[in-house]
Amino acid sequence: MSETRASLTRSAALASMCTALFLGALKLWAVWQTSSTAMLGSLADTALDFVASMATLVGVWVAAQPADEDHRFGHGKAESVAAMFQIILIVLSASAIAFRAVLRLVEGGQTQAADQGIIVSLIAIAATFALIAWQRHVIRRTGSVAIKTDSVHYQSDLLLNVAVIAALVLDQYLGFSRADPLFGLGIAAWLLWNAWQAATEAVDHLMDREWPEEKRRAFVEAAADHPELSNLHDLRTRTSGYHHFAQFHVDLPGNMSVAKAHDIIDKVEEDLCARFPGLELLIHIDPVGHVDEPGNPLAETNEFAQLKDTE
């Protein structure tokens, strides 16, 4: 499973790098031909896409490395670090595009050779559609946060290229000379919004945010299928790359032998790990009636009781 995931994420990162190189060469020629601010913004975004895709490739490669003595929980957070690097690049790109667009609004000017710019943008749209289709396939198979963030760049590229076409048409054929810088500002705003959206998931992974409520509930429901367990509490969950971690306490009779308790917990772990692929599970046994850390609401919460209350 881990080898397949690593192969898929690497292929997506390499595909995005090749696409960025191809589009970058096309757009460089188009900027020279058209003098379009919107096209320049699209070129800058593509150049940063290439750098970001390199960071993605490094991130997914590091994340795929097995746990070692210095990183006993694995290297999954390398993907989130790569995603944050990409987000910084998106913000820098958007800021540069906005600055250039404001200068163009103040100084004026008109684009040239709209036909070449439109053709290049149409080619870019086709290439980007193909890349995004492959990225979505990889994301469905792996859930990679780095590939998700990388895909944000290229989803934005679709709008970027449509905006470039609209700006060139309005400027060259309808005489609206401010269309180009105004679309440049719109592109910058769109990039910043996408950066904010992409940052949310990456930060959640880095900060060990709990699983979504639906997934936590499904996990507790699965554990509740084992009647020998009681008072599941102190449940903690997090995700790092494609690794999912969960730990909780359960009550078992105080007079139960260690061997019997071990057999029960082994069966529970086997069942839960089968239902939640990529899960690393840690279960702590308390004797019935034991109270953990009085005053700590996380430790005292009985997940089984809460589950019944919401049914």
Disulfide bonds with the S-S distance in Angstrom:
none
